[in-house]
Amino acid sequence: MVDFISPMWKDSLRFVEPNLSGIGGIHLVPTAEQIVADLVLPALQAQDAELRLEICPDIRELLMQEVLDHLEAIGRPARSVCFVEPKYAGSGPDEQEALIQYFHDRYGMKIMHADPAELTLRNDEVYYQDDLVDVAYRDYSVSDLIGLARTGVDVEPMRALFRQNRIISSIAAELDQKSCWEILTDPQFTHRYFSPDERQIFRRHILWTRLLSDRRTLLPDGRTASLLDYVRQEHESVVLKPNRSFGGEGVVIGHGMARTDWEAALERALTDKEGWVVQQLASIPVSEFPVLGPDGQIHVEPFYTVMGFAPTKYGVAILGRASQKQVVNVAQRGGMCVVMLGRAPTRLIGPGPDLNPK
């Protein structure tokens, strides 16, 4: 969460959760950015010639650079990349086909799109049909792969890719759990493993988060007390989330709920074997956007906005999203929200003396 409109935007920055494996929006975000740059920006500049806006780094290019760097690091030739996801799931945004076409046209590499069940292992090499896979990009969690194996699917090709460090994101991405924020918000860990400057960043920007269970822990007010008692008493200031799910699934926001409904949600979370977290409620920025109504007229409506940051050494892509629901996610009928970079105008205009003396 970050309110870029506020002059105190740095203080409004709150990191809600990590996403270390598959990233949604890799095709949707740059497509939306290009549409705005081509159609909206010229109209704005026609009204203000000094307006200097540009799109953010293209997340597709950042991803491919990471892929090429990884291939170089493991000594594999840049011949073929395979995007692995639940190819036949039939639900959720489908970006992989568009990505494959984009990368094929731009880089001339063999780009493949496979379900884990379609991969085969031959002499410790992984193939999709008859094509060798040099590296794979996965939008598939290890827990889902384990579930797939239980149905009889051979996931040994995926195991081989993990073993040989030929998959992005690597096995380290299984830290992709909301509960890892507990490590960064509990002094018993932060004082042992992090510097004072790092701890200051955590205090300012990481939301207090705890894996939900019947135990004592350090609360946001600095007391050590029962976690469940706190969650029951302060339900208007916290959120419940499934620890490993994505797409906004299952998120329960405490404020505005009757206490009986909150108690029922808490009991369901405690009995779920998959595990849940409780997290400090963050203030979700609200911005007004022009909307085209059914009558063809433009009117303004409020939307909640959140940002996803994809940082690399080559740049940072911003995956903006907007929704009229508080759970802001494309899978929850949210939409892409383009974030552009602004540059200082070449000529400053304001009241008083000339701000641009010769």
VOBA-1610 file (N, C-alpha, C; in pm, whole numbers, padded with zeros to 5 digits, always signed):
BEGIN
Met+00085-00117+00000Met+00000+00000+00000Met+00089+00124+00000Val+00062+00218-00088Val+00135+00345-00088Val+00046+00451-00154Asp+00039+00567-00091Asp-00042+00676-00141Asp+00050+00776-00210Phe+00074+00757-00340Phe+00166+00842-00413Phe+00116+00986-00422Ile-00012+01008-00403Ile-00067+01143-00414Ile-00028+01228-00294Ser-00006+01163-00179Ser+00027+01236-00056Ser+00170+01288-00059Pro+00194+01411-00008Pro+00332+01459+00004Pro+00413+01376+00103Met+00345+01299+00190Met+00411+01211+00286Met+00403+01066+00238Trp+00414+01047+00106Trp+00392+00914+00049Trp+00490+00811+00104Lys+00611+00853+00138Lys+00708+00756+00190Lys+00661+00697+00323Asp+00595+00780+00404Asp+00544+00731+00532Asp+00422+00641+00514Ser+00353+00652+00400Ser+00234+00571+00378Ser+00268+00431+00326Leu+00394+00407+00289Leu+00434+00281+00228Leu+00425+00166+00328Arg+00345+00065+00296Arg+00331-00055+00379Arg+00338-00178+00290Phe+00433-00266+00320Phe+00443-00391+00245Phe+00349-00494+00308Val+00254-00542+00228Val+00150-00629+00278Val+00194-00775+00279Glu+00257-00819+00172Glu+00298-00959+00165Glu+00400-00978+00053Pro+00480-01084+00061Pro+00576-01112-00046Pro+00513-01200-00153Asn+00566-01189-00272Asn+00528-01278-00381Asn+00657-01318-00452Leu+00707-01435-00423Leu+00840-01473-00468Leu+00840-01575-00581Ser+00722-01621-00621Ser+00720-01721-00729Ser+00656-01660-00853Gly+00539-01708-00895Gly+00477-01657-01017Gly+00420-01517-00997Ile+00443-01429-01095Ile+00398-01291-01085Ile+00284-01268-01183Gly+00170-01223-01134Gly+00058-01190-01221Gly+00073-01051-01280Gly+00030-01035-01404Gly+00033-00903-01467Gly+00149-00880-01561Ile+00232-00983-01585Ile+00351-00964-01668Ile+00314-00922-01810His+00200-00967-01859His+00152-00922-01990His+00055-00805-01976Leu-00033-00812-01877Leu-00139-00711-01864Leu-00083-00572-01834Val+00019-00564-01745Val+00069-00432-01704Val+00134-00356-01819Pro+00234-00413-01889Pro+00293-00334-01997Pro+00196-00305-02111Thr+00097-00393-02132Thr-00005-00366-02233Thr-00088-00245-02195Ala-00130-00240-02069Ala-00207-00125-02021Ala-00122+00003-02026Glu+00006-00009-01989Glu+00094+00108-01992Glu+00107+00163-02133Gln+00120+00075-02233Gln+00137+00122-02370Gln+00010+00187-02422Ile-00106+00133-02383Ile-00233+00194-02424Ile-00244+00336-02371Val-00211+00354-02242Val-00217+00487-02182Val-00116+00581-02247Ala+00006+00530-02272Ala+00110+00613-02335Ala+00070+00656-02476Asp+00003+00567-02549Asp-00034+00597-02688Asp-00159+00684-02700Leu-00256+00663-02609Leu-00385+00728-02626Leu-00412+00841-02527Val-00374+00820-02402Val-00409+00918-02298Val-00304+01027-02285Leu-00176+00987-02286Leu-00070+01086-02264Leu-00070+01198-02368Pro-00087+01169-02499Pro-00093+01280-02595Pro-00206+01379-02566Ala-00320+01327-02519Ala-00432+01417-02487Ala-00397+01506-02368Leu-00325+01450-02269Leu-00284+01530-02154Leu-00181+01635-02195Gln-00087+01595-02277Gln+00017+01688-02318Gln-00037+01797-02409Ala-00148+01770-02476Ala-00212+01875-02555Ala-00266+01986-02465Gln-00298+01952-02342Gln-00346+02051-02245Gln-00231+02115-02168Asp-00120+02043-02154Asp-00005+02094-02078Asp+00122+02045-02146Ala+00182+02129-02227Ala+00300+02090-02305Ala+00420+02062-02217Glu+00418+02110-02093Glu+00531+02090-02002Glu+00522+01957-01927Leu+00410+01887-01943Leu+00391+01760-01872Leu+00489+01656-01927Arg+00569+01598-01838Arg+00670+01500-01880Arg+00646+01370-01804Leu+00582+01276-01869Leu+00553+01146-01810Leu+00609+01037-01900Glu+00650+00927-01840Glu+00698+00813-01917Glu+00660+00685-01845Ile+00651+00577-01921Ile+00613+00449-01860Ile+00729+00391-01782Cys+00697+00302-01688Cys+00798+00237-01605Cys+00872+00131-01687Pro+00983+00078-01633Pro+01050-00033-01703Pro+00954-00148-01732Asp+00967-00205-01849Asp+00879-00313-01895Asp+00912-00441-01817Ile+00815-00492-01741Ile+00840-00609-01657Ile+00876-00731-01742Arg+00831-00737-01866Arg+00867-00849-01953Arg+01016-00848-01983Glu+01071-00730-02005Glu+01214-00718-02034Glu+01297-00748-01909Leu+01248-00703-01794Leu+01320-00732-01668Leu+01322-00882-01642Leu+01208-00948-01666Leu+01202-01093-01646Leu+01298-01166-01740Met+01297-01130-01867Met+01384-01199-01962Met+01531-01176-01929Gln+01566-01057-01881Gln+01705-01034-01844Gln+01746-01122-01728Glu+01652-01144-01632Glu+01681-01235-01521Glu+01699-01378-01573Val+01617-01417-01670Val+01628-01551-01729Val+01764-01568-01796Leu+01805-01469-01876Leu+01933-01477-01946Leu+02050-01478-01848Asp+02040-01397-01743Asp+02146-01397-01640Asp+02155-01533-01573His+02041-01594-01547His+02040-01724-01480His+02101-01832-01570Leu+02066-01828-01697Leu+02124-01924-01791Leu+02276-01911-01796Glu+02325-01788-01797Glu+02470-01766-01797Glu+02534-01817-01669Ala+02466-01795-01555Ala+02522-01835-01427Ala+02533-01987-01414Ile+02437-02061-01472Ile+02442-02207-01460Ile+02508-02273-01581Gly+02557-02191-01673Gly+02631-02245-01786Gly+02547-02314-01892Arg+02422-02272-01906Arg+02335-02329-02008Arg+02322-02231-02125Pro+02315-02280-02247Pro+02295-02190-02362Pro+02154-02134-02361Ala+02140-02015-02416Ala+02009-01949-02422Ala+01933-01998-02544Arg+01888-02125-02539Arg+01818-02183-02652Arg+01668-02188-02632Ser+01626-02231-02510Ser+01483-02255-02492Ser+01440-02226-02349Val+01324-02164-02338Val+01263-02133-02208Val+01122-02191-02209Cys+01086-02255-02098Cys+00952-02314-02088Cys+00875-02248-01973Phe+00759-02192-02005Phe+00670-02137-01903Phe+00578-02249-01856Val+00582-02274-01724Val+00507-02385-01665Val+00397-02331-01576Glu+00274-02373-01600Glu+00161-02330-01518Glu+00050-02434-01531Pro-00059-02421-01452Pro-00174-02509-01471Pro-00242-02476-01604Lys-00190-02527-01710Lys-00225-02486-01846Lys-00372-02508-01879Tyr-00432-02608-01817Tyr-00569-02645-01851Tyr-00667-02618-01737Ala-00629-02527-01647Ala-00712-02500-01530Ala-00845-02438-01569Gly-00846-02354-01671Gly-00972-02295-01718Gly-01023-02182-01634Ser-00940-02127-01542Ser-00984-02014-01461Ser-00866-01922-01438Gly-00896-01794-01407Gly-00792-01697-01381Gly-00740-01634-01509Pro-00668-01521-01495Pro-00611-01455-01612Pro-00513-01547-01686Asp-00518-01546-01818Asp-00430-01630-01899Asp-00336-01539-01977Glu-00212-01527-01927Glu-00116-01437-01989Glu-00004-01510-02063Gln+00014-01638-02035Gln+00133-01706-02083Gln+00141-01710-02235Glu+00031-01735-02304Glu+00035-01743-02450Glu+00082-01611-02510Ala+00030-01500-02457Ala+00072-01369-02508Ala+00219-01343-02478Leu+00266-01384-02361Leu+00407-01368-02326Leu+00496-01448-02419Ile+00456-01571-02445Ile+00535-01658-02532Ile+00551-01595-02670Gln+00444-01540-02725Gln+00451-01477-02856Gln+00543-01355-02852Tyr+00531-01276-02746Tyr+00614-01155-02732Tyr+00762-01191-02726Phe+00797-01287-02641Phe+00938-01324-02627Phe+00991-01390-02754His+00910-01470-02818His+00953-01536-02942His+00984-01432-03049Asp+00895-01334-03065Asp+00914-01232-03168Asp+01034-01143-03137Arg+01056-01115-03009Arg+01160-01019-02971Arg+01299-01082-02960Tyr+01307-01205-02913Tyr+01436-01265-02885Tyr+01472-01381-02978Gly+01376-01433-03053Gly+01405-01542-03145Gly+01442-01672-03076Met+01408-01685-02948Met+01436-01808-02875Met+01319-01905-02888Lys+01345-02030-02855Lys+01238-02129-02847Lys+01166-02107-02714Ile+01042-02062-02719Ile+00962-02036-02600Ile+00847-02135-02598Met+00837-02210-02488Met+00735-02315-02477Met+00639-02286-02363His+00524-02348-02369His+00419-02330-02268His+00367-02468-02230Ala+00389-02510-02105Ala+00359-02648-02069Ala+00291-02657-01934Asp+00210-02760-01921Asp+00161-02806-01792Asp+00266-02902-01736Pro+00285-02910-01603Pro+00383-03004-01550Pro+00365-03147-01599Ala+00241-03187-01624Ala+00214-03324-01669Ala+00265-03349-01811Glu+00297-03242-01884Glu+00343-03257-02022Glu+00494-03266-02035Leu+00567-03251-01924Leu+00714-03258-01927Leu+00759-03403-01911Thr+00871-03436-01973Thr+00929-03570-01961Thr+01076-03558-01926Leu+01129-03665-01868Leu+01269-03668-01826Leu+01341-03778-01904Arg+01450-03740-01971Arg+01530-03836-02048Arg+01678-03811-02017Asn+01743-03909-01957Asn+01885-03897-01925Asn+01917-03769-01849Asp+01834-03740-01751Asp+01850-03623-01663Asp+01829-03490-01735Glu+01774-03493-01855Glu+01736-03371-01925Glu+01584-03367-01935Val+01529-03245-01927Val+01383-03227-01930Val+01341-03183-02069Tyr+01232-03241-02116Tyr+01180-03210-02249Tyr+01032-03174-02241Tyr+00993-03084-02330Tyr+00851-03063-02358Tyr+00828-03112-02500Gln+00750-03216-02513Gln+00738-03288-02640Gln+00879-03331-02682Asp+00931-03286-02796Asp+01066-03325-02836Asp+01166-03212-02820Asp+01128-03105-02750Asp+01215-02989-02734Asp+01280-02989-02596Leu+01413-02972-02593Leu+01488-02965-02470Leu+01457-02835-02396Val+01442-02843-02264Val+01416-02725-02180Val+01546-02684-02112Asp+01596-02564-02143Asp+01716-02515-02076Asp+01684-02454-01940Val+01576-02380-01932Val+01533-02322-01805Val+01381-02307-01810Ala+01318-02317-01693Ala+01172-02304-01685Ala+01136-02189-01593Tyr+01030-02118-01629Tyr+00969-02018-01541Tyr+00839-02077-01491Arg+00823-02084-01360Arg+00706-02153-01307Arg+00606-02057-01246Asp+00481-02085-01270Asp+00371-02022-01199Asp+00296-02135-01130Tyr+00369-02206-01045Tyr+00319-02329-00982Tyr+00389-02346-00849Ser+00315-02357-00741Ser+00377-02375-00610Ser+00415-02521-00590Val+00513-02544-00503Val+00556-02681-00473Val+00442-02760-00409Ser+00362-02694-00325Ser+00250-02766-00262Ser+00150-02814-00368Asp+00129-02733-00473Asp+00041-02776-00581Asp+00102-02891-00660Leu+00235-02888-00675Leu+00302-02999-00743Leu+00289-03128-00663Ile+00299-03118-00532Ile+00281-03236-00447Ile+00139-03291-00462Gly+00041-03200-00466Gly-00096-03243-00488Gly-00115-03309-00624Leu-00043-03257-00725Leu-00050-03316-00858Leu+00006-03458-00856Ala+00118-03476-00783Ala+00180-03609-00775Ala+00085-03710-00711Arg+00006-03663-00614Arg-00088-03753-00546Arg-00196-03804-00641Thr-00220-03731-00747Thr-00321-03775-00845Thr-00262-03872-00947Gly-00132-03899-00937Gly-00068-03993-01028Gly+00016-03930-01136Val+00023-03796-01139Val+00104-03729-01241Val+00252-03742-01205Asp+00336-03768-01303Asp+00480-03779-01284Asp+00540-03638-01277Val+00582-03595-01160Val+00641-03462-01144Val+00793-03471-01134Glu+00851-03586-01168Glu+00997-03599-01162Glu+01070-03500-01252Pro+01016-03463-01370Pro+01082-03359-01449Pro+01093-03226-01373Met+00989-03191-01299Met+00997-03067-01220Met+01098-03082-01107Arg+01105-03198-01045Arg+01206-03222-00942Arg+01347-03205-00999Ala+01369-03257-01120Ala+01500-03245-01183Ala+01536-03098-01208Leu+01439-03020-01254Leu+01465-02878-01277Leu+01502-02806-01149Phe+01433-02839-01039Phe+01469-02780-00910Phe+01609-02822-00867Arg+01638-02951-00877Arg+01769-03002-00835Arg+01883-02936-00912Gln+01862-02915-01039Gln+01968-02862-01126Gln+01969-02709-01132Asn+01887-02645-01049Asn+01881-02499-01045Asn+01846-02442-01183Arg+01753-02509-01250Arg+01712-02467-01384Arg+01566-02422-01384Ile+01524-02365-01273Ile+01385-02319-01265Ile+01380-02184-01194Ile+01299-02095-01246Ile+01277-01962-01188Ile+01128-01951-01157Ser+01091-01926-01035Ser+01174-01903-00917Ser+01220-02037-00857Ser+01337-02033-00792Ser+01396-02154-00738Ser+01316-02204-00618Ile+01366-02312-00557Ile+01299-02367-00439Ile+01295-02265-00325Ala+01387-02168-00327Ala+01387-02064-00223Ala+01259-01983-00223Ala+01188-01981-00336Ala+01063-01905-00344Ala+00953-01966-00260Glu+00976-02086-00205Glu+00874-02143-00118Glu+00864-02068+00015Leu+00951-01968+00034Leu+00929-01873+00143Leu+00811-01781+00110Asp+00749-01804-00004Asp+00635-01725-00047Asp+00514-01757+00041Gln+00528-01723+00168Gln+00420-01740+00264Gln+00402-01608+00337Lys+00279-01570+00359Lys+00254-01443+00427Lys+00313-01441+00568Ser+00328-01561+00627Ser+00378-01567+00765Ser+00525-01529+00777Cys+00599-01522+00664Cys+00741-01485+00678Cys+00755-01340+00722Trp+00647-01261+00713Trp+00652-01124+00768Trp+00667-01126+00921Glu+00632-01238+00983Glu+00653-01248+01128Glu+00800-01238+01162Ile+00886-01294+01077Ile+01030-01287+01101Ile+01079-01143+01104Leu+01014-01058+01024Leu+01059-00919+01013Leu+00989-00825+01111Thr+00892-00877+01189Thr+00819-00791+01283Thr+00826-00843+01426Asp+00914-00939+01452Asp+00931-00992+01587Asp+01075-00967+01631Pro+01095-00886+01738Pro+01231-00850+01780Pro+01321-00969+01811Gln+01264-01084+01851Gln+01351-01198+01880Gln+01428-01243+01757Phe+01375-01212+01639Phe+01446-01243+01515Phe+01522-01122+01461Thr+01457-01007+01461Thr+01518-00890+01398Thr+01644-00845+01470His+01645-00850+01605His+01763-00807+01680His+01880-00905+01662Arg+01851-01026+01626Arg+01956-01125+01611Arg+02018-01123+01471Tyr+01935-01094+01370Tyr+01981-01115+01232Tyr+01987-00990+01146Phe+01939-00875+01196Phe+01932-00758+01111Phe+01996-00637+01177Ser+02042-00544+01094Ser+02109-00423+01142Ser+02007-00323+01195Pro+02052-00221+01272Pro+01958-00118+01318Pro+01885-00047+01204Asp+01955-00020+01095Asp+01889+00046+00981Asp+01782-00044+00920Glu+01811-00172+00909Glu+01711-00265+00855Glu+01591-00275+00947Arg+01616-00281+01077Arg+01504-00289+01173Arg+01416-00165+01165Gln+01478-00049+01141Gln+01400+00074+01129Gln+01309+00069+01007Ile+01359+00015+00896Ile+01277-00001+00776Ile+01161-00095+00804Phe+01188-00207+00873Phe+01080-00301+00904Phe+00972-00235+00989Arg+01015-00159+01090Arg+00917-00094+01179Arg+00829+00005+01103Arg+00887+00074+01008Arg+00811+00176+00935Arg+00721+00118+00827His+00764+00008+00764His+00700-00030+00639His+00645-00173+00632Ile+00680-00260+00726Ile+00630-00398+00722Ile+00514-00411+00821Leu+00402-00462+00775Leu+00285-00476+00861Leu+00306-00589+00963Trp+00273-00562+01087Trp+00277-00665+01192Trp+00193-00784+01148Thr+00254-00902+01150Thr+00191-01024+01099Thr+00228-01141+01190Arg+00131-01230+01217Arg+00158-01348+01297Arg+00085-01469+01239Leu+00153-01584+01241Leu+00089-01710+01206Leu-00015-01740+01313Leu-00137-01763+01271Leu-00248-01774+01365Leu-00242-01906+01441Ser-00236-01896+01574Ser-00239-02015+01661Ser-00264-01968+01804Asp-00289-02064+01891Asp-00316-02034+02031Asp-00182-02022+02104Arg-00130-01901+02116Arg+00002-01878+02177Arg+00015-01735+02222Arg+00123-01708+02294Arg+00156-01573+02335Arg+00259-01517+02237Thr+00247-01389+02209Thr+00341-01325+02117Thr+00345-01176+02144Leu+00441-01108+02081Leu+00451-00963+02094Leu+00344-00898+02008Leu+00260-00816+02070Leu+00149-00751+02000Leu+00193-00616+01943Pro+00114-00557+01855Pro+00152-00427+01796Pro+00174-00317+01898Asp+00107-00324+02014Asp+00123-00220+02115Asp+00243-00243+02205Gly+00323-00348+02178Gly+00444-00373+02256Gly+00427-00470+02370Arg+00304-00514+02400Arg+00280-00611+02506Arg+00300-00752+02455Thr+00339-00842+02542Thr+00340-00985+02511Thr+00219-01046+02578Ala+00129-01101+02498Ala+00002-01151+02552Ala-00052-01258+02457Ser-00172-01307+02489Ser-00237-01410+02408Ser-00273-01356+02270Leu-00229-01425+02166Leu-00259-01382+02030Leu-00409-01392+02002Leu-00472-01502+02041Leu-00614-01520+02010Leu-00701-01420+02085Asp-00665-01389+02210Asp-00741-01288+02284Asp-00734-01154+02211Tyr-00614-01122+02164Tyr-00597-00994+02093Tyr-00679-00993+01965Val-00677-01102+01889Val-00749-01107+01762Val-00900-01095+01786Arg-00947-01154+01895Arg-01091-01145+01925Arg-01129-01004+01968Gln-01046-00941+02049Gln-01080-00810+02105Gln-01059-00695+02006Glu-00960-00709+01919Glu-00923-00599+01830Glu-00954-00631+01685His-01067-00699+01660His-01092-00748+01526His-01108-00636+01424Glu-01144-00515+01467Glu-01161-00406+01373Glu-01029-00352+01319Ser-00917-00392+01379Ser-00787-00340+01337Ser-00698-00446+01273Val-00754-00565+01243Val-00673-00672+01185Val-00745-00739+01069Val-00668-00822+00996Val-00717-00895+00880Val-00675-01040+00894Leu-00761-01134+00854Leu-00725-01276+00848Leu-00702-01315+00702Lys-00595-01396+00679Lys-00564-01438+00542Lys-00515-01582+00543Pro-00553-01662+00444Pro-00489-01793+00427Pro-00340-01772+00399Asn-00256-01851+00465Asn-00112-01827+00458Asn-00055-01844+00319Arg-00106-01940+00241Arg-00044-01973+00114Arg-00129-01941-00008Ser-00249-01894+00010Ser-00335-01872-00107Ser-00297-01743-00179Phe-00357-01721-00295Phe-00329-01602-00374Phe-00458-01559-00443Gly-00451-01447-00513Gly-00569-01399-00584Gly-00673-01336-00493Gly-00633-01300-00369Gly-00727-01240-00275Gly-00823-01340-00214Glu-00800-01469-00238Glu-00892-01572-00190Glu-00894-01581-00038Gly-01014-01578+00020Gly-01031-01604+00162Gly-01003-01489+00256Val-00958-01374+00207Val-00921-01263+00294Val-01045-01212+00369Val-01029-01196+00501Val-01139-01149+00586Val-01094-01022+00656Ile-01163-00911+00630Ile-01129-00781+00689Ile-01221-00757+00808Gly-01161-00735+00925Gly-01236-00733+01049Gly-01331-00616+01066His-01288-00496+01026His-01374-00380+01054His-01500-00386+00969Gly-01609-00351+01026Gly-01736-00358+00957Gly-01807-00490+00972Met-01741-00590+01035Met-01805-00720+01058Met-01865-00725+01198Ala-01977-00791+01210Ala-02032-00816+01343Ala-01939-00911+01417Arg-01935-00899+01550Arg-01843-00981+01628Arg-01873-01131+01610Thr-01999-01167+01599Thr-02032-01309+01582Thr-01977-01362+01449Asp-01986-01280+01343Asp-01932-01321+01214Asp-01780-01333+01220Trp-01718-01241+01290Trp-01572-01247+01305Trp-01529-01371+01382Glu-01601-01404+01489Glu-01569-01524+01567Glu-01581-01649+01482Ala-01684-01652+01397Ala-01702-01769+01310Ala-01587-01779+01210Ala-01544-01665+01152Ala-01432-01666+01058Ala-01303-01709+01127Leu-01284-01664+01251Leu-01165-01701+01327Leu-01161-01850+01354Glu-01274-01909+01390Glu-01279-02053+01417Glu-01251-02134+01291Arg-01303-02088+01177Arg-01274-02158+01051Arg-01125-02153+01019Ala-01065-02039+01044Ala-00921-02025+01017Ala-00838-02114+01107Leu-00877-02125+01233Leu-00801-02206+01330Leu-00809-02355+01298Thr-00917-02398+01236Thr-00932-02541+01206Thr-00881-02579+01067Asp-00840-02480+00988Asp-00789-02507+00853Asp-00645-02557+00863Lys-00619-02676+00815Lys-00485-02735+00823Lys-00382-02661+00738Glu-00428-02582+00642Glu-00335-02509+00554Glu-00269-02391+00625Gly-00330-02344+00736Gly-00270-02235+00811Gly-00314-02098+00764Trp-00332-02007+00860Trp-00373-01870+00833Trp-00281-01774+00907Val-00284-01647+00866Val-00214-01543+00938Val-00313-01435+00980Val-00275-01361+01083Val-00347-01240+01120Val-00250-01125+01098Gln-00302-01016+01042Gln-00215-00904+01005Gln-00280-00772+01042Gln-00196-00679+01079Gln-00241-00543+01108Gln-00310-00486+00985Leu-00424-00421+01005Leu-00498-00360+00895Leu-00424-00237+00845Ala-00402-00231+00715Ala-00339-00114+00654Ala-00445-00024+00593Ser-00415+00104+00589Ser-00504+00200+00524Ser-00486+00188+00373Ile-00593+00149+00302Ile-00584+00130+00158Ile-00610+00264+00090Pro-00514+00313+00011Pro-00536+00441-00058Pro-00656+00437-00149Val-00728+00546-00154Val-00843+00559-00243Val-00819+00677-00336Ser-00834+00654-00466Ser-00819+00761-00565Ser-00944+00767-00651Glu-00970+00885-00705Glu-01084+00903-00793Glu-01039+00890-00938Phe-01114+00811-01016Phe-01081+00788-01156Phe-01202+00821-01243Pro-01177+00873-01362Pro-01289+00894-01456Pro-01338+00761-01510Val-01468+00744-01515Val-01530+00620-01560Val-01632+00652-01668Leu-01632+00572-01773Leu-01730+00587-01880Leu-01856+00510-01844Gly-01966+00581-01827Gly-02092+00519-01787Gly-02168+00458-01903Pro-02274+00381-01873Pro-02356+00319-01978Pro-02418+00421-02073Asp-02434+00545-02024Asp-02495+00650-02107Asp-02392+00722-02193Gly-02266+00676-02187Gly-02162+00739-02267Gly-02100+00862-02204Gln-02147+00897-02084Gln-02095+01014-02015Gln-01981+00974-01919Ile-01890+01068-01897Ile-01778+01046-01805Ile-01816+01096-01666His-01798+01012-01565His-01816+01055-01428His-01702+00998-01344Val-01687+01049-01224Val-01575+01012-01137Val-01622+00916-01029Glu-01546+00809-01007Glu-01577+00713-00901Glu-01451+00681-00821Pro-01467+00649-00691Pro-01350+00615-00609Pro-01310+00469-00628Phe-01179+00444-00630Phe-01125+00309-00640Phe-01013+00292-00537Tyr-01009+00174-00474Tyr-00895+00137-00392Tyr-00778+00101-00484Thr-00657+00138-00445Thr-00539+00108-00526Thr-00431+00041-00443Val-00364-00056-00503Val-00246-00119-00442Val-00139-00130-00549Met-00015-00145-00505Met+00099-00155-00596Met+00174-00285-00572Gly+00218-00345-00681Gly+00312-00455-00671Gly+00446-00408-00727Phe+00552-00429-00651Phe+00685-00386-00695Phe+00767-00509-00732Ala+00820-00511-00853Ala+00904-00621-00900Ala+01045-00566-00919Pro+01131-00577-00817Pro+01263-00515-00825Pro+01369-00609-00883Thr+01452-00555-00969Thr+01569-00626-01020Thr+01684-00526-01024Lys+01803-00575-01052Lys+01918-00484-01062Lys+01911-00399-01189Tyr+01819-00432-01278Tyr+01804-00356-01401Tyr+01693-00252-01394Gly+01616-00253-01287Gly+01508-00158-01273Gly+01394-00216-01190Val+01294-00133-01164Val+01178-00175-01085Val+01052-00155-01168Ala+00978-00262-01186Ala+00847-00252-01251Ala+00741-00234-01144Ile+00637-00159-01176Ile+00527-00136-01082Ile+00400-00194-01142Leu+00339-00285-01067Leu+00215-00349-01112Leu+00099-00288-01035Gly+00047-00178-01084Gly-00063-00111-01017Gly-00195-00180-01041Arg-00279-00185-00938Arg-00412-00245-00950Arg-00514-00156-00882Ala-00635-00157-00933Ala-00742-00075-00877Ala-00871-00155-00873Ser-00951-00132-00770Ser-01077-00204-00756Ser-01169-00124-00665Gln-01297-00145-00681Gln-01392-00085-00588Gln-01419-00177-00470Lys-01351-00294-00467Lys-01351-00380-00350Lys-01224-00356-00270Gln-01232-00377-00137Gln-01114-00357-00054Gln-01009-00465-00075Val-01050-00583-00120Val-00953-00685-00159Val-00922-00659-00305Val-00809-00592-00329Val-00776-00544-00463Val-00695-00650-00536Asn-00759-00721-00629Asn-00692-00826-00702Asn-00763-00848-00834Val-00685-00876-00939Val-00745-00899-01070Val-00839-01019-01066Ala-00801-01121-00987Ala-00887-01239-00974Ala-01018-01207-00904Gln-01023-01091-00833Gln-01145-01047-00765Gln-01211-00933-00843Arg-01193-00935-00975Arg-01254-00838-01066Arg-01194-00699-01052Gly-01071-00693-01007Gly-00998-00567-01009Gly-00941-00542-01148Gly-00883-00425-01169Gly-00825-00391-01299Gly-00684-00337-01283Met-00615-00324-01397Met-00480-00271-01395Met-00486-00120-01379Cys-00391-00066-01305Cys-00381+00078-01280Cys-00240+00121-01321Val-00230+00199-01427Val-00100+00237-01481Val-00035+00342-01393Val+00090+00318-01357Val+00171+00414-01281Val+00281+00464-01374Met+00290+00595-01390Met+00390+00653-01479Met+00491+00735-01400Leu+00609+00749-01456Leu+00715+00827-01393Leu+00707+00971-01441Gly+00710+01063-01345Gly+00706+01204-01379Gly+00844+01267-01370Arg+00873+01358-01460Arg+00998+01433-01460Arg+00969+01580-01434Ala+01066+01649-01374Ala+01049+01791-01347Ala+01033+01866-01479Pro+00943+01964-01485Pro+00925+02039-01609Pro+01049+02119-01643Thr+01068+02144-01773Thr+01183+02222-01816Thr+01168+02369-01778Arg+01046+02411-01761Arg+01020+02551-01724Arg+00922+02553-01609Leu+00960+02618-01500Leu+00874+02628-01382Leu+00782+02749-01395Ile+00654+02728-01371Ile+00557+02836-01381Ile+00488+02851-01247Gly+00484+02973-01196Gly+00420+02996-01067Gly+00400+03144-01044Pro+00337+03180-00932Pro+00313+03322-00903Pro+00444+03392-00866Gly+00446+03524-00877Gly+00562+03600-00835Gly+00662+03620-00948Pro+00789+03639-00912Pro+00890+03668-01014Pro+00914+03551-01106Asp+00979+03580-01219Asp+01010+03477-01317Asp+01098+03369-01252Leu+01053+03241-01260Leu+01128+03131-01199Leu+01235+03077-01293Asn+01241+03134-01414Asn+01338+03085-01512Asn+01417+03204-01569Pro+01494+03271-01484Pro+01568+03390-01532Pro+01669+03348-01639Lys+01693+03439-01731Lys+01788+03412-01839Lys+01931+03421-01786
//
